[in-house]
Amino acid sequence: MLMIRRFDERAATLVDEGEVTGEVHQYIGQEAVAVGISSVIRKDDAITSNHRGHGHVLAKGGDVNLMMAELGGRTTGYCKGKGGSMHITSLDLGIYGTNGMVGQGVPIALGAAFANNFKGNDNVTITYFGEGASNEGAVHESMNMAAIWKLPLIFVCENNQYAVSFNAKDSTSVENIAERGKGYGIPSIVVDGMDVFAVREAAKEAVQRARNGEGPTLIECKTYRYFGHFAGEPHVLKKPYRTDEEIESHRQNDPIERLKRHLVEEGVDEVEFAEMEAKVHEIIEDGVVFMKESPRPTLEAALEDAYAVEHKTMPVKGWA
Ligand SMILES: Cc1ncc(C[n+]2csc(CCOP(=O)(O)OP(=O)(O)O)c2C)c(N)n1
C-alpha cells in the first residue's frame, strides 16, 4: 500500500517536471482495494484495470522500473514506451491491460474468464472499474454473460464517488452499485474499501466461489480519491467540485493509517515503519533513474507491434 502511494506521489511530480506526459490518474486513497484483492489471488490469475491502474498493477506484482519506464515513454517499459500510464500490460503477470476507455477492461476480463472456463482450469479473473464505468453498457452486458455462464470473474467496483467532477448521486440511479449485480443474479456486496482486511475477506469468499465453478461476484468497495481526477487537475479546473472539508473527512479514514494502527497493536514499531519507507523510497527512486537513463522509441518503432504476426484459432469442440 505504501509502495502504491509513494509511486503515485512520485508519478505526479514527474508530470510537473515534464518527464511524464499524457495523463496520470493517481490511485491515492484507494490502496486498500487493490492490495486486499491481490492478497488472495495467484500469479496465474488475471486482472483487467482502468485508467487509474498503477495500484492494480503494483499489487499484481508489477515491476517499478518497467512501470516508471512506461510512464516516461521509454523502450524499456512494459509496452516499450508506447502505452504510457493508461495502457500498462504484462501477459506474464496476467495483467491484460490498464485501459483508458472507461468500462472497456470489463469485457476483456469476461473473455479471459471465458477462456479459463473453457480450458477447465481454476484460474480467476478480476476486473477493476469505477462507479462511473458502471453506467457503461459493456459492463452490464458482461455481468449478464458472466452470470449466465457462471464464469470465474470477480467484478470489483471502486466507488470513489466521482467520475471526473461528476458526483455519483447525480449520475447513478441506485445508492449502491452492488444493486446492479443483484439485478443479474450475481452475489453482490458492499465493503469498506478503506479497510484492507474487509476487502480481503470479501475477495477470499468471491475467489473461492469462482474457483469452485459457482460463478461471478460483484464487490463494491466504497472508497475515495484524495487528489484530482488526474495529476494536474487543479491547474485546469476553474471551479472545484468538492470541498476541502469533504476531502479531509476521508483522509481521517486513511487506509494506510488504519493498517498502521493495526500493525502497531501487533507489535510493529516505528523503526520498522521507517525501514519500509526507506526501502520503498529507494525502489521508486531507482525506478526514476532507470526511466531517465532509458532511450525513447524511434519513429520507425511506431508501427511495430501494431498487428499480430501469429493468429491462433480457438477450437470450438468441447464447448456446449
Ligand atoms: C468510454 C469513455 N468515456 C469517457 C471517457 C472520459 N473519462 C475518463 S475517466 C472518466 C471517469 C471515470 O469514472 P470512474 O469510472 O468512476 O473512475 P474513477 O476515475 O473515479 O476512478 C471519464 C468520463 C473515457 N475515457 N472513455
The ligand as a Gaussian input file, in Angstrom:
#p B3LYP/6-31G(d) Opt

LIG

1 1
 C      -15.749000       5.468000     -22.950000
 C      -15.175000       6.672000     -22.268000
 N      -15.996000       7.684000     -21.917000
 C      -15.479000       8.772000     -21.288000
 C      -14.136000       8.870000     -21.020000
 C      -13.569000      10.078000     -20.284000
 N      -13.336000       9.701000     -18.888000
 C      -12.129000       9.278000     -18.480000
 S      -12.132000       8.803000     -16.878000
 C      -13.753000       9.166000     -16.703000
 C      -14.457000       8.976000     -15.378000
 C      -14.455000       7.566000     -14.932000
 O      -15.028000       7.480000     -13.637000
 P      -14.976000       6.144000     -12.834000
 O      -15.275000       5.007000     -13.729000
 O      -15.856000       6.322000     -11.653000
 O      -13.458000       6.000000     -12.394000
 P      -12.581000       6.979000     -11.484000
 O      -11.957000       7.992000     -12.397000
 O      -13.486000       7.593000     -10.482000
 O      -11.557000       6.106000     -10.878000
 C      -14.279000       9.653000     -17.897000
 C      -15.692000      10.057000     -18.069000
 C      -13.324000       7.803000     -21.430000
 N      -12.009000       7.807000     -21.199000
 N      -13.856000       6.703000     -22.027000

